[in-house]
Amino acid sequence: MQERMRFTGRWLTWFCLSLMLWAAVVEPTHNHPNHSGSASCSICVAAHSTAPTASCNHARPVFEAIGLMQEEEVIAKARLSVFDLAIRGPPAV
C-alpha cells in the first residue's frame, strides 16, 4: 500500500513540475497575429490583470508625553581585593 502511495506521489510531483515548466515556457513565448486576439486570451488577461499597484497606508505617529524622567545620582562602589593584585603568575626563570 505504501509503495503505491509513493508511486502516486512521485507521479503527481513530476506531473506538477512538468505542468509548471510548460506554463513557464508557453506564457512568455505565445503571440497573437492581431492585437484584438490578446483581449480574449486567458493567458494575456491573467498576465496583465495582476499588475501591482502602489499603495501607502502609513498611519501618522502620535506623540504624547507619558511621564517625566527623574535622574538619580549613582555612585559606584569600588573595592580592591588583595587577590586582584596577583592575577598573573610569576615570570618563568
C-alpha positions in Angstrom: 0.0 0.0 0.0 2.7 2.4 1.0 4.7 1.6 -2.2 1.6 2.5 -4.3 1.2 5.9 -2.5 4.9 6.6 -3.0 4.5 5.9 -6.7 1.4 8.1 -6.9 3.1 10.9 -5.0 6.1 10.7 -7.3 3.9 10.7 -10.4 1.9 13.6 -9.2 5.1 15.5 -8.3 6.5 15.0 -11.8 3.2 16.0 -13.4 3.0 19.2 -11.4 6.6 20.1 -12.2 6.2 19.5 -15.9 3.0 21.5 -16.0 4.7 24.4 -14.3 7.6 24.2 -16.7 5.2 24.1 -19.7 3.4 27.2 -18.4 6.7 29.0 -17.8 7.7 28.4 -21.4 4.3 29.0 -23.1 3.4 32.2 -21.3 6.2 34.5 -22.5 6.6 32.9 -25.9 3.0 32.9 -27.2 1.9 35.7 -29.5 -1.2 36.8 -31.4 -1.4 37.7 -35.1 -3.6 40.7 -34.3 -3.9 42.8 -31.1 -7.6 42.1 -30.7 -6.9 38.4 -30.0 -5.0 39.3 -26.8 -8.1 40.7 -25.2 -9.8 37.3 -25.2 -6.7 35.3 -24.5 -6.9 33.9 -20.9 -3.1 33.9 -20.6 -2.8 37.6 -21.6 -5.7 38.6 -19.4 -4.2 36.8 -16.4 -0.7 38.2 -17.0 -1.9 41.8 -17.3 -4.6 41.7 -14.5 -2.2 41.1 -11.7 -0.1 44.2 -12.2 1.0 45.5 -8.8 -0.5 48.8 -7.6 1.3 51.2 -5.3 -0.5 51.8 -2.1 0.5 53.5 1.1 -1.4 53.2 4.3 1.0 54.6 6.8 -0.6 55.9 10.0 0.6 59.2 11.3 2.6 58.8 14.6 1.1 60.1 17.8 3.5 61.8 20.1 2.4 62.2 23.7 4.2 62.8 26.9 3.9 59.8 29.2 5.9 61.0 32.2 8.9 62.9 33.4 12.3 61.4 33.8 13.8 61.7 37.2 17.6 61.3 37.4 19.2 59.6 40.4 22.7 60.1 41.4 24.6 56.9 41.1 27.8 56.3 43.0 29.8 53.3 42.1 31.1 51.3 45.0 34.6 50.2 44.0 36.6 47.8 46.1 40.1 46.5 45.7 40.7 43.0 46.8 44.1 41.6 47.7 43.6 38.8 45.2 43.2 41.3 42.3 46.8 42.4 42.7 48.2 38.9 41.9 46.3 37.8 38.8 49.3 36.8 36.8 51.8 34.3 37.9 55.5 35.0 38.3 57.7 35.2 35.2 59.4 31.9 34.2 63.0 31.7 35.1 
